[in-house]
Amino acid sequence: MEVVIVPDGKAGGELIAEAIGALLSRKPDALLGVATGSTPLPIYRALAKKVRSGAVDVSRARICQLDEYVGLPAGHPESYRSVVLREVVEPLGLSEESFMGPDGSAEDIPAACEAYDKALAEAGGVDIQLLGIGTDGHIGFNEPCSSLASRTRIKTLTEQTRIDNARFFDDDVSQVPHHVITQGIGTILEARHAILLATGEGKADAVAQTVEGPVASIVPASALQLHPHATVVVDEAAASKLKLADYFRTTYATKPSWQGL
C-alpha cells in the first residue's frame, strides 16, 4: 500500500486525475470505477478540465458504479446512477452507453447483485477503482464486519452512515434508504488499481486504522492492505493520526518518476 500525503483535496484530485489520464493513454477503453459523495468531486473536476483542454481523451473510456441505494427510482436525483451521470459521465462528455451500474429498483435484488458482479467480470474487470472512506472505515457500502471475501450484494446501512448521508437528502435522515447494493470487498480487491481519497480531520481515525492497523472486518478499508496495487491519498488533516506520516512523505518525495501513482 502506498500512502501519499497532499496539501488538500484539490491537490489530491489533480494527482489522481493525472493517474487516470496516464491509464487512458495506455488503455483508451479502460473501465473506471467511480465513487460518489463530496470527497471525489475534485478528481472529476480535474479530469473534466483535462478533457476540455485536450490533455486527456476519454472518448472510449467506460464508467462503472461502486454502489447504489435500494428502492430509489433510477431517475431520483440522489440515486447513485443519477449522481454519477450528473457528476462524472456528463462533465466528461461521455454517453450513457459508456456507463454501467447495479439495478437498485430490481424486483429480485440478489439476482441484480449477481448480474452486476458478472457484468464487471465480462467487461474485463475494473482498471482503477476510486474509493472514499466512511468515518467508521467502510468502503463502498461495506459496513463494519463485512466479509473480506464478499461479492456484490445487498447491505443494511448503519445509522451512522445514514446520518452522514442525510446531507444529500435535505438533512432528513428519514429519507435515506436503509438498504443498498454494493460491490463487495472481494469484488473491490479485484480491481487492478484501488485508489482511496480521504480528506478532513473527521477521517483521520479511519485512515490510521486502515493504513497502520490490523486487517480486520471491523475496519473494512483495512482489506486494501492485501491489494497488490492500492494507493491511499490523504490531505494533511486526514493524515494527522498516522504514526508513519513522515516516512510516507519521504517515500513519496524520493519515489522514482517512472513508477507513477
Residue pairs with C-beta under 8 A, 6 or more apart in sequence:
1 211
1 224
1 225
1 227
1 230
1 231
1 232
2 230
2 231
2 232
2 251
2 252
2 261
3 211
3 231
3 232
3 234
3 239
3 242
3 244
3 248
3 251
3 252
4 12
4 15
4 231
4 232
4 233
4 234
4 248
4 252
4 261
5 234
5 235
5 236
5 239
5 242
5 245
5 248
5 249
5 252
6 12
6 15
6 233
6 234
6 235
6 236
7 235
7 236
8 199
8 235
8 236
9 39
9 42
9 197
9 199
9 235
10 42
10 46
11 235
12 42
12 43
12 197
12 199
12 233
12 234
12 235
13 40
13 41
13 42
13 43
13 44
13 45
13 46
13 197
14 42
14 46
15 233
15 261
16 43
16 46
16 130
16 195
16 197
16 233
16 261
17 43
17 46
17 47
17 49
17 50
17 56
18 261
19 128
19 193
19 195
19 231
19 260
19 261
20 32
20 43
20 47
20 56
20 128
21 47
21 50
21 55
21 56
22 260
22 261
23 30
23 127
23 128
23 193
24 30
24 56
24 57
24 58
24 61
25 56
25 57
27 127
28 57
28 59
28 60
28 61
29 60
29 61
29 62
30 61
30 62
30 127
30 128
31 61
31 62
31 63
31 64
31 120
31 123
31 124
31 125
31 126
31 127
32 61
32 62
32 63
32 64
32 126
32 127
32 128
32 130
33 64
33 65
33 66
33 126
33 128
33 129
33 130
33 183
33 191
34 40
34 44
34 63
34 64
34 65
34 66
34 84
34 88
34 130
35 66
35 130
35 131
35 132
35 140
36 66
36 67
36 80
36 83
36 84
36 87
36 132
37 132
39 132
39 197
39 198
39 199
40 130
40 132
40 197
41 87
43 130
43 197
44 87
44 88
44 91
44 92
45 91
47 56
47 58
47 92
48 91
48 92
50 56
51 57
51 58
51 92
51 93
58 92
58 93
58 94
59 93
61 92
61 94
61 98
62 98
62 99
62 100
62 123
63 84
63 88
63 89
63 92
63 94
63 98
63 99
63 100
64 99
64 100
64 101
64 120
64 123
64 126
65 80
65 81
65 84
65 99
65 100
65 101
65 102
66 80
66 129
66 130
66 131
66 140
66 182
66 183
66 188
67 80
67 102
67 140
67 141
67 180
67 181
67 182
67 183
68 79
68 80
68 81
68 101
68 102
68 103
68 104
68 180
68 181
68 182
69 78
69 79
69 80
69 104
69 177
69 179
69 180
70 104
70 105
70 109
70 154
70 177
70 179
70 180
70 181
71 104
71 105
71 177
71 179
72 78
72 79
72 104
72 105
72 177
73 79
73 105
74 81
74 82
74 103
74 104
74 105
75 82
76 82
77 83
78 168
78 169
79 104
80 101
80 104
81 99
81 101
81 104
84 99
84 101
85 96
85 99
88 94
89 95
89 96
89 98
89 99
100 116
100 119
100 120
100 123
101 116
102 112
102 113
102 115
102 116
102 152
102 181
103 112
103 115
103 116
103 181
104 112
104 180
104 181
106 112
109 154
109 179
109 181
110 153
110 154
112 181
113 151
113 152
113 153
113 154
113 181
114 151
114 152
116 152
116 181
116 183
117 151
117 152
117 183
117 184
117 187
120 126
120 152
120 183
120 187
125 190
125 191
125 192
126 190
126 191
126 192
127 191
127 192
127 193
128 191
128 192
128 193
128 194
128 195
129 188
129 191
129 193
129 194
129 195
130 195
130 196
130 197
131 139
131 140
131 188
131 194
131 195
131 196
131 197
131 221
131 224
132 139
132 196
132 197
132 198
133 139
133 196
133 198
133 203
133 206
133 207
133 210
133 221
134 160
134 161
134 164
134 206
135 160
135 164
135 202
135 203
135 205
135 206
136 143
136 144
136 158
136 160
136 161
136 206
136 219
137 144
137 206
137 209
137 210
137 218
137 219
137 220
137 221
137 222
138 144
138 146
138 161
138 220
138 221
139 185
139 188
139 196
139 220
139 221
139 223
139 224
140 182
140 183
140 184
140 185
140 188
141 155
141 157
141 161
141 180
141 181
141 182
142 150
142 155
142 182
142 184
142 185
142 188
142 220
143 155
143 156
143 157
143 158
143 161
143 220
144 158
144 217
144 218
144 219
144 220
145 217
145 218
146 155
146 184
146 185
146 217
146 220
147 184
147 185
147 186
147 217
148 185
148 186
148 215
148 217
148 220
148 223
148 226
149 184
149 185
149 186
150 184
150 185
150 186
150 187
151 184
151 186
151 187
152 181
152 182
152 183
152 184
152 187
153 181
153 182
153 184
154 179
154 180
154 181
155 179
155 180
155 181
155 182
156 178
156 179
157 165
157 176
157 177
157 178
157 179
157 180
162 173
162 176
162 178
163 173
165 176
166 172
166 173
166 175
166 176
168 176
169 175
169 176
185 220
185 223
188 194
188 223
189 223
189 224
189 226
189 227
192 229
193 229
193 230
193 231
194 224
194 227
194 229
194 230
194 231
195 230
195 231
195 232
195 233
195 261
196 210
196 221
196 224
196 230
196 231
196 232
196 233
197 233
197 234
198 206
198 207
198 232
198 233
198 234
198 235
198 238
199 234
199 235
199 237
199 238
200 235
200 237
200 238
201 237
201 238
201 240
203 234
203 237
203 238
204 237
204 238
204 239
204 240
204 241
205 241
206 219
206 221
207 232
207 234
207 238
207 239
207 241
207 242
208 241
208 242
208 243
209 219
209 221
209 222
210 219
210 221
210 222
210 224
210 225
210 232
211 225
211 232
211 242
211 244
212 242
212 243
212 244
213 219
213 222
214 222
215 222
215 223
215 225
215 226
216 222
224 230
224 232
231 261
234 242
239 245
239 248
242 248
